[in-house]
Amino acid sequence: MSAFALALAAAALAQPEYRTDTYVVSVFLPTAAQTAPGTDRVFFTGRDGRVSSRTPEPFAQTFQALQLFGLPFGGDCGLLGIAFHPQYQTNGFVYLSFTSQTGFTVARFTAIGPRATAVQFDPASRFDLLVESPACTPRNGGWIAFAADGTLLIATGDRGVQADAASLTSLRGKLLRIDVDGADAFPADPNRNYAIPANNPYTNTPGARPEIWARGLRNPGTGWIDPATGDLWLPDSGATFSEELNFQPGAGFLAPPTDPEYAGGRDYGWPCFEGTRCSGGPCSCAAANTPPILEYHHFHESAPSPWGMPRGALIAGGFVYRGCAHPELNGAYLFGDRQSSWWIAAHQAGGVIQSVRTIQPWEIAGPIFQLVAMRPRADGEILTLASNIHLVLPWTLIDCNSNGVEDACDIASGAARDDNNDGVPDSCQCPADWDSSGGIDGDDIPAFFTDWQAGEADIDGSGGTDGDDITYFFERWQAGC
């Protein structure tokens, strides 16, 4: 038997480390997901123009939050991104990016009802901030998010015109940065309704579009702003050679142009570079550009990928994991590949990759194909966007209350009490059933006092047996559990 066959046989016998459970099935061709600030509600976008919202357990429901009609969708078109205003709890503003009949559009909508419980957006509240023709092209990008300083980032693809990614006169192939709260800088232009941040790099460059923060992108559809650090993670899909992951420290948005930490004006290379490889043609391989923090090669490339990463064909961006259920992934940026179905957990420090772990498909039980993106649930746990939305759980999930959350995580977050500190949510057990008969009756009282006198009745988990244990026992006994 060949080494390859032996490896396949071993993989077939290995127990998976993760499993995926269906979370939402009503999103057609998912593109993005975001939790509304100050809530536990996740909103999902689908290419058909529908925004869906899901409330959490134990009474989970899925609602249609908004339907945009008449969008050209298919391929790289349709409803692409979603971002909530940092002051959403006050103003109720949510922003969507999509390809409309008039062009690539970023529009604002307002939530209906109290922000903490809102599950729908008012279609009549639509206000277009940016409209850039034409309507539907290849490689639209479409990721949007608010940076830590409150500016709105908009990632655009080259929209089928490679040279535009390098040009400062075009918004294509760029990372744009605009101010949605300031006075309109273009009052005579109905398709540009926003202000320009003062420290954008090209505000004083003749002929340049002042919205541009960075250039040299091909199809950046699944970026991420780390809410803990403000760091930018921006995947970009290559054409021929490789997929790349770009990185910018969060401080780069805040610094003035004269500060060494300032990050405005970066060129990520396209169309002259894919990853660290010069694409040739009319481009100069000596051109200055910002290389990616990580890259991996396409299937036909013979050179090995850095860090021993497997090959792929279409990067699916993710996020920095800081949940509870998967401590082995804590602090790692998670992402995958749409064609290969593996996942990557990468750690960085100072903008340099420190470690890379490949999670192979056989380590994951459940649907993992055609991954579009990985996003966090409100509690930080992993959601995968593919044909449906799935929640990633440990293969062995200790979940006595069947809410889809590890018991230890329920206790750590305060969602479940564990007064006796035994690691089991109190709702899953009955501490007053001291004789373990399966019910509460008079026999539990002498059984408790026998153990209490022996110093073995620390029912309140204080670390010792004392009078407080008696009080706690009778409170639970009278309550019936």
C-alpha positions in Angstrom: 0.0 0.0 0.0 1.4 3.4 -1.0 2.1 6.1 1.6 -0.7 8.2 0.2 -3.2 5.3 0.6 -2.0 4.7 4.1 -2.6 8.4 4.9 -6.1 8.2 3.6 -6.8 5.0 5.5 -5.5 6.6 8.7 -7.6 9.7 8.1 -10.7 7.6 7.7 -10.2 5.9 11.0 -9.3 9.1 12.9 -11.9 10.8 15.1 -12.8 14.3 13.9 -12.0 17.2 16.2 -14.8 19.4 15.0 -18.4 19.1 13.7 -20.7 21.4 12.0 -24.4 21.8 13.0 -27.0 23.6 10.8 -27.6 27.1 12.1 -29.6 28.8 9.3 -30.9 27.3 6.1 -32.9 30.2 4.6 -30.1 32.3 3.2 -29.6 31.9 -0.5 -25.9 32.0 -1.5 -24.6 33.6 1.7 -22.1 36.4 1.4 -21.7 38.0 4.8 -22.7 37.9 8.5 -22.6 40.5 11.3 -23.9 40.7 14.9 -25.7 43.9 15.6 -23.8 45.9 18.2 -25.2 45.6 21.7 -27.4 42.6 20.8 -27.1 38.8 20.4 -28.8 38.8 16.9 -26.8 37.8 13.9 -27.7 39.2 10.4 -26.9 37.3 7.2 -26.8 38.5 3.6 -27.6 36.5 0.5 -26.8 37.3 -3.1 -30.6 37.4 -3.9 -30.9 40.6 -2.0 -32.3 39.2 1.2 -31.1 40.0 4.7 -32.0 37.4 7.3 -31.7 37.7 11.1 -31.5 35.0 13.7 -32.3 35.2 17.4 -30.3 33.1 19.8 -31.3 30.0 21.8 -33.3 28.8 23.6 -36.1 30.3 21.4 -34.1 30.7 18.2 -36.1 32.1 15.2 -35.1 33.3 11.8 -36.7 36.5 10.3 -36.5 38.3 7.0 -34.9 41.6 7.9 -35.0 43.1 4.4 -35.5 42.2 0.8 -33.8 44.3 -2.0 -35.7 43.6 -5.2 -34.3 43.8 -8.7 -30.7 43.2 -7.9 -28.6 41.5 -10.7 -27.1 38.5 -9.0 -25.1 35.5 -9.8 -21.3 35.2 -10.1 -19.8 38.0 -8.1 -23.0 40.2 -8.1 -25.9 40.7 -5.8 -26.0 41.6 -2.1 -22.4 41.5 -0.9 -21.7 43.0 2.5 -23.2 44.3 5.8 -21.9 46.7 8.5 -23.6 48.2 11.5 -22.8 51.8 12.6 -20.8 51.9 15.8 -23.6 53.9 17.3 -26.3 51.5 16.1 -28.0 51.4 19.5 -28.6 55.1 19.2 -29.2 55.6 15.5 -30.2 52.2 14.2 -28.1 52.5 11.1 -27.0 49.5 9.0 -25.1 49.6 5.8 -25.3 47.2 2.8 -23.1 46.9 -0.3 -24.6 45.4 -3.4 -24.7 45.6 -7.2 -27.9 47.5 -8.1 -29.3 48.3 -11.6 -27.3 51.6 -11.5 -24.0 50.3 -10.2 -22.0 49.1 -7.3 -23.8 50.6 -4.3 -23.3 51.2 -0.6 -26.6 52.3 1.1 -27.8 53.0 4.6 -31.0 51.6 6.2 -32.5 52.0 9.6 -33.7 49.3 12.0 -37.4 49.1 12.9 -38.2 49.2 16.6 -36.1 49.0 19.7 -32.4 48.4 18.7 -31.8 45.6 21.2 -34.6 43.4 19.8 -34.9 44.7 16.2 -35.0 42.0 13.5 -36.0 44.1 10.5 -34.8 47.1 8.5 -37.1 49.8 7.0 -36.8 49.6 3.1 -38.2 53.1 2.8 -35.2 54.4 4.9 -32.7 53.6 2.1 -30.1 56.3 1.5 -27.4 55.7 -1.1 -23.9 56.8 0.0 -22.0 55.6 -3.0 -23.0 54.5 -6.5 -20.3 53.5 -8.9 -21.3 52.2 -12.4 -21.6 49.8 -14.1 -24.2 47.6 -12.5 -22.8 44.0 -12.5 -19.3 43.0 -13.4 -16.8 40.2 -12.4 -14.9 40.7 -9.2 -16.9 43.3 -7.3 -15.3 42.7 -3.9 -18.0 44.2 -1.6 -16.7 43.7 1.9 -17.6 46.7 4.2 -16.8 47.3 7.9 -16.3 50.1 10.3 -12.7 50.7 11.5 -12.0 51.4 15.1 -12.0 55.2 14.5 -15.6 55.1 13.1 -14.7 55.4 9.4 -16.4 53.1 6.9 -14.1 50.8 4.9 -15.3 49.6 1.5 -13.3 46.9 -0.4 -13.8 47.0 -4.2 -12.6 44.5 -6.8 -11.1 45.5 -10.1 -14.4 44.8 -11.7 -12.8 43.1 -14.7 -10.4 45.9 -15.5 -7.0 44.9 -14.0 -5.2 48.2 -14.6 -7.8 50.1 -12.6 -6.5 48.5 -9.4 -3.3 50.4 -9.7 -4.8 53.7 -10.8 -5.5 56.5 -8.3 -8.2 57.9 -10.6 -10.4 54.8 -10.2 -12.2 53.4 -7.2 -11.8 49.9 -8.5 -9.5 47.4 -6.9 -9.2 49.6 -3.8 -9.8 49.8 -0.1 -11.9 53.0 0.3 -12.2 54.9 3.6 -15.0 57.4 4.1 -16.7 59.3 6.9 -20.4 58.6 7.0 -21.1 61.1 9.8 -19.4 64.3 8.5 -20.7 66.9 6.1 -21.1 65.8 2.5 -17.8 66.6 0.7 -19.6 66.3 -2.7 -22.9 68.1 -2.5 -23.2 68.4 -6.2 -22.7 64.7 -6.8 -25.8 62.5 -5.9 -23.7 59.4 -6.1 -21.2 60.4 -3.5 -22.8 61.4 -0.1 -20.1 61.3 2.5 -17.1 63.1 4.0 -13.4 62.3 3.5 -11.3 61.5 6.6 -8.6 64.2 7.0 -5.7 61.7 7.1 -6.6 59.8 3.9 -3.4 59.5 1.8 -4.5 61.2 -1.4 -6.7 64.1 -0.3 -4.1 66.5 -1.7 -3.0 64.5 -4.7 -4.2 66.1 -8.0 -6.5 63.8 -10.0 -6.6 61.1 -7.3 -9.8 59.9 -5.7 -9.7 61.1 -2.1 -11.7 58.0 -0.9 -8.7 55.7 -1.6 -7.0 54.3 1.5 -5.1 51.5 -0.3 -4.9 50.0 -3.8 -3.7 47.0 -5.7 -6.6 44.6 -4.9 -8.3 42.1 -7.2 -11.4 40.8 -5.5 -11.4 41.4 -1.7 -14.8 40.1 -0.6 -14.3 38.8 3.0 -12.2 41.1 5.1 -12.3 41.6 8.9 -11.6 44.3 11.5 -10.6 42.7 14.8 -12.8 44.4 17.4 -10.2 43.7 20.1 -7.3 45.4 18.3 -8.6 47.3 15.3 -6.3 45.2 13.1 -7.3 44.8 9.4 -7.2 41.3 7.8 -7.9 41.5 4.1 -7.9 38.4 1.9 -7.6 38.8 -1.8 -8.1 36.2 -4.5 -5.5 35.8 -7.2 -5.9 35.0 -10.9 -3.2 32.5 -11.7 -0.6 31.8 -9.0 -1.8 32.3 -5.4 -4.3 33.5 -2.8 -3.1 36.1 -0.4 -3.9 37.4 3.1 -3.1 41.1 3.8 -2.7 42.7 7.2 -2.6 46.2 8.6 -2.3 47.1 12.3 -5.3 49.0 13.7 -3.1 51.9 14.7 -2.4 52.6 11.0 -5.9 54.1 10.7 -5.4 56.5 13.5 -1.9 57.9 12.9 -1.2 61.1 11.0 0.6 60.7 7.6 3.9 61.7 9.2 3.7 59.0 11.8 5.8 55.8 11.1 2.7 53.8 12.1 0.6 55.4 9.4 -0.7 52.8 6.9 -2.5 54.8 4.3 -1.4 54.6 0.7 -0.3 51.0 0.7 -0.2 49.2 -2.7 -1.0 45.5 -2.3 0.4 44.7 -5.7 -2.3 43.7 -8.1 -2.1 43.5 -11.1 1.7 43.5 -11.0 1.9 40.9 -8.2 -0.1 37.9 -6.9 1.1 37.4 -3.4 4.9 37.8 -3.6 5.2 36.7 -7.2 5.6 39.2 -10.0 3.0 38.6 -12.7 5.2 40.0 -15.5 3.8 41.6 -18.6 4.0 45.4 -18.5 4.7 45.4 -14.8 8.1 46.0 -13.2 9.1 43.4 -10.7 11.0 46.1 -8.9 7.7 47.9 -8.2 7.2 48.8 -4.5 4.3 47.1 -2.9 3.2 45.8 0.5 3.5 42.0 0.5 0.9 39.8 2.1 1.3 38.5 5.7 0.5 35.0 4.3 -0.1 33.3 0.9 -0.7 29.9 -0.5 -0.4 28.6 -4.1 -2.9 27.4 -6.6 -3.3 23.7 -7.4 -1.1 23.7 -10.6 1.9 25.5 -8.9 4.8 23.2 -8.2 6.5 25.3 -5.5 5.4 24.5 -2.0 3.2 27.1 -0.1 4.8 28.8 2.9 4.4 27.1 6.3 3.5 23.9 4.5 0.1 25.1 3.7 -2.0 23.1 1.3 -2.9 24.4 -2.2 -6.2 26.0 -3.0 -8.0 28.3 -5.5 -10.3 30.7 -3.7 -9.6 32.2 -0.3 -12.5 32.4 2.2 -11.8 35.0 4.8 -12.5 34.6 8.5 -11.8 36.3 11.8 -9.7 36.2 14.9 -11.2 33.6 17.2 -11.7 34.6 20.9 -14.6 32.3 21.8 -14.7 29.6 24.5 -15.6 26.3 22.9 -12.3 25.9 21.1 -9.4 27.0 23.4 -6.8 25.6 21.1 -7.8 28.2 18.5 -7.8 31.2 20.8 -6.2 34.3 19.2 -5.8 32.6 15.8 -7.1 34.2 12.6 -9.3 31.5 11.0 -9.9 31.2 7.3 -10.4 28.6 4.6 -10.5 27.8 0.9 -13.7 27.5 -1.1 -12.3 24.8 -3.4 -10.2 22.7 -1.0 -12.4 22.6 2.2 -9.4 22.9 4.6 -9.3 25.5 7.4 -6.2 27.5 8.6 -5.6 28.9 12.1 -2.8 31.4 11.9 -1.2 33.4 14.8 0.6 36.7 14.2 2.6 39.1 16.3 3.9 42.4 15.2 2.4 41.8 11.7 4.5 38.6 11.2 3.0 35.2 11.1 4.2 33.1 14.1 2.4 29.8 13.5 0.1 28.1 11.0 -2.1 25.1 11.7 -3.9 23.3 8.9 -7.2 21.7 9.8 -7.8 19.1 7.2 -11.3 18.1 5.9 -11.2 14.8 7.7 -10.8 16.6 11.0 -14.3 18.1 10.5 -17.5 16.2 10.5 -20.4 17.7 8.6 -20.8 20.0 5.5 -17.7 22.0 4.8 -17.8 22.4 1.0 -17.9 25.7 -0.9 -16.9 27.8 2.0 -17.5 31.6 1.5 -16.4 33.0 4.8 -16.1 32.3 8.6 -17.7 34.7 11.0 -18.2 34.9 14.8 -21.5 34.4 16.4 -22.4 37.0 19.1 -20.6 34.8 21.7 -17.5 34.5 19.5 -18.2 31.0 18.3 -17.5 30.0 14.7 -20.1 30.3 12.0 -19.3 29.0 8.5 -21.0 30.5 5.5 -21.4 28.1 2.6 -24.5 26.6 1.0 -26.1 27.0 4.4 -24.9 28.6 7.7 -23.3 26.1 10.1 -22.1 26.4 13.7 -18.8 24.8 14.5 -18.8 22.7 17.7 -16.3 20.4 19.3 -16.7 16.8 18.2 -17.4 15.9 21.8 -19.8 18.6 23.1 -20.7 18.6 26.8 -24.0 20.4 26.6 -26.5 19.2 29.3 -29.1 21.9 28.5 -29.0 21.2 24.7 -28.6 24.9 23.8 -25.6 24.3 21.4 -23.1 25.8 23.8 -20.5 24.0 25.8 -21.5 23.8 29.5 -18.2 25.3 30.6 -18.8 28.3 28.2 -22.3 28.8 29.6 -20.9 29.0 33.1 -18.0 31.2 32.1 -20.2 33.7 30.3 -22.7 33.8 33.2 -25.5 32.4 31.0 -25.7 29.4 33.5 -25.2 29.3 37.2 -22.9 26.8 38.9 -23.3 27.6 42.6 -21.6 24.4 43.7 -18.6 24.8 41.3 -18.9 21.3 40.0 -18.6 22.4 36.3 -22.3 21.4 35.6 -24.9 24.1 35.1 -27.3 24.1 38.1 -30.2 23.9 35.7 -29.1 20.5 34.7 -29.0 19.0 38.2 -30.9 19.1 41.4 -28.6 19.7 44.3 -31.4 19.4 46.9 -31.9 15.7 45.8 -29.2 14.8 48.3 -29.9 11.1 48.4 -30.1 10.9 44.5 -33.5 9.3 44.6 -34.6 11.2 41.6 -37.0 13.5 43.5 -37.2 16.0 46.4 -38.6 14.5 49.7 -38.0 14.3 53.4 -35.3 11.7 53.0 -33.0 14.3 51.5 -32.8 16.3 54.8 -31.2 13.6 57.1 -29.0 12.6 54.2 -27.7 16.1 53.9 -27.2 16.6 57.6 -25.2 13.4 57.8 -22.8 14.7 55.2 -22.8 18.2 56.7 -21.7 16.9 60.1 -19.0 14.9 58.4 -17.8 18.1 56.7 -18.8 16.8 53.2 -21.7 19.1 52.3 -20.2 22.1 50.6 -23.3 22.6 48.5 -22.6 26.2 47.8 -19.1 25.6 46.5 -17.5 28.0 49.0 -14.6 25.6 49.7 -15.8 24.5 53.2 -18.8 23.2 55.0 -20.6 25.8 57.1 -23.9 27.4 58.0 -24.3 28.9 54.5 -24.6 25.4 53.1 -27.6 24.7 55.3 -29.3 27.9 54.2 -28.5 27.1 50.5 -29.7 23.5 50.8 -33.1 24.5 52.3 -33.6 27.3 49.7 -33.2 24.7 46.9 -35.2 22.0 48.8 -38.1 24.4 49.2 -37.9 25.5 45.6 -38.2 21.8 44.6 -34.7 21.3 43.2 
